[in-house]
Amino acid sequence: MKLLSVNVGRAKSVDYTDSPGGSTGIDKAPVEGPVRVTAPGPKGTGGSGLAGDTICDLRHHGGNDQAVYAFAREDLDEWERLLGTTLRNGGFGENLTTSGVDVNGALIGERWRVGSDLLLEVTSSRIPCRTFQGHVGEKGWVRRFTQAVLPGAYLRVIEPGEIQAGDQVEIVHRPDHDVTVALQFRAVTTERALLPQLLAAGDALHPESAAKALRYLKSIEQQGS
């Protein structure tokens, strides 16, 4: 299991985003040499965990619980086949393009040692948005991406460090539950009945997902009273 590339993006003005500034950093590209990765701060003020990477819409992206976004090269290859186009590393806006890592099957709270120093923890899936659809240029992309259940994973930084293409990825901790990135994605998008299952992931679960699961449970209790 390894990193094929580390990808960062610069702000670019586009006509397909609802970001307040009309810009997006989704168009990421591989960089050479080491990149420093640190916890960026709370969502709303903190951006990307990667030095040199731009997050334009802090309302929905970035922050400690979405500091790093990983996507498997194997899944990019599948989308290449389905879309009939070429997708370079970083083409889906991911910071880490991996090889040999079961990104969607990763458990919430699973920890990855990347290179010698960086320690990351899986928090949630990526939710497709209008900007992603505009970037890909496919009509109905949000629905299609959602139906595929290959969302990739957000991770928080537990121990900062430098990484670069070719670094090994080692799973150093797997929690004792069955809440995967794919399950969390299904629960928050198309299968709300799965939401209570997410709470088994405890504090590792992205706070927004935990809040959604608790609201769902409360609504069920109110209906039954």
N, C-alpha and C positions, 0 to 999 in steps of 0.2 A: 504494500500500500504506500503510495507516494503522491507528492504534488507534481503535477505536470507543469503548472504555471501559477504564478501569483499575479493577480490582475488589479489594476487601479483605473479610475476614470476621472476625467476633468469635466467641469461644468460646460454644458453645451446648450445653447438656446434652440428650442424646438417648438413646433406648433401642436404637439400631441400630449402635452403634460398639463396637469392642473396645479403644478407646483407654484407657490406664490410668485416666484421670480421668473417663471416661464423657462426654467433651465433644468437639466437632468445630468446626472453623472453615471447613468446606467450603461453607457457605451464604454465598457472597460476593455483594457488590452494588457497582455503580458508585459512584465517589466524584467529587466535583467538585474542581477545582483540582489543583495539582501534587502528586505523590507521590514521595518520595525512595526510590531503589532502590540497595541496596548488597549486597555479599557478606555473608551472615549468619554464616558460620563453619561448621565441620565438621558433618556430619550426626551427629545424636545430641545435639548441644548448640545448633547454630544452627537457627533457624526459617525464616521467610519472608524473602525479600530486600526486600519492600515494607514501608515504615513503616506501622504501623497494622494490618497483617495478622497474624492469629493462626494458628499451627500448634500443634495440640494433641497429636498423636502423633509425637514426634520420632524414634521408632524407624524409621518408614517414610517420613516426609515432611520436607521442608525440608532445610537445609544448602546448602553452596556449589554442589553439582552439581544441586540441585533448587531453586534460589533463586526462580525465576519459572516459572509455568506459563501457556502460551499456547494458545488454542483459537480456531479460525476461526469467525466468524459464519456463514459459508456452511455449515459442518458442523452448527452449532446449528440452522440453518434446516432442514436435511435431517432432523435428529432430531425437530424439531417436526412435520414431515410424517409421519414414521414412527410417532411416539407419539400424534399427535393432540392435542397440548397446546402451550402457549406456554412458551417458554424465554427468560428474560431474560438479558442479558449477565451473566456470572458464574454462570449457572445450573448449570454443570458444575464449579464450583469453580475456574475459571481466573482468573488475575490479569490477563491481557491478553486482551481480545476483539478480534480483528483483522479487517480487511477487505482482501481482495485479496492475502493472503499464503498461499502454499502451505505450510501448517504441517506437514502430514504428509509432504510431499515434500521438506522441508528436509533438508539433509545434516548428519550429525553433524559438528560443528566449524564449521558455517556461522555467520557472525557478522552480527548485525543492529544497525544504528545506529537507536536509537529516540529521536526528538526530537533535540536538539543535542548532548547529552552522553553518554547511556547507551549502552554497548556490551555486547551480550549474545552468548553462544555456545551453540548448540544442543548438548545432551548426550544426550538420550534421550527415550523416550516415557513417557506416563503409563500405569501399570498399574492396572486397575480393582480395587476392593476392596469389602469388605462395607459400609463406611461410604458409599461412593459409591452402592451399590445401595439402601441404606436412604434416602439423600437423594433419589434419583430416584423411589423407590417403585414400581419395576417388578420383578416376579418374573422371575428368570433374567437380570437385567440384566448381571451380570458376563460371562456367556457371550455375550449379544447384543452388548455393547459390543466384546468381543474379536473376534467374527466380523466386525464392520464395518470393522476396521482404520482407524479414524479417531481415534487416541488423543490427538492434541495433543502438544505438545512442552514438555519441561523445558529451562531455560536457566540457565547460570551467568553471573555478572556479571564482565565483564572490566574495564570502566570504569564507576564509579558515576555516577549522575545523577538528575535529576528528570524525570518524564514526566507527561503528562496526556492526556485524551481529545482526539482530533484530531491528535495528533503523527504525523508521517510515520515509516514503517518502511522503512529502506533496507538491502538486503543488500550488505554491503561486502566480504565474503570468502566464496568457495565453495571448499572443499577439493577436491583432485584424487582423489576416490574416489566410489563410488556407494552408500555406506551411508546410506540415508535413515532418517528417524524411523519410517516405516512398516515398513521392513525390520527395523530393530532391534526393533520391537514384535513382529513375527511370530516373530523368532528367539527371544525370551525368553518367548514365550507358547505358541504352537502348532506351531512349525516349528524344533525344536532343531537340525536339520541345517544351518540357516543360521548358527548361532552363529560358526563360524570366520570367516565373511565380515566380521563386525563388527570384527575386529581391524585391518582396513585403515584404520579411522578413527583409530588411534593414541591419543595421550594425550587427545584431545578426547572420546573415548567415556567415558560414565559408568563409574567404577571397578567398580561392581557388575556391569555388563554385561560388562566386560572379564574379570573374575574368572570369571564364568559360562562365557564362551567358552573360557577357558583350561582350566577343569575339564572341559569337554566334550571338548576336544582330548586331554587327558590320558587320559580314559576310553576314547577311540577307540584311542589308542596302546596302552593296556594290553590291550584286546581283541585287538589284532593281534599282540601279542607271545607 
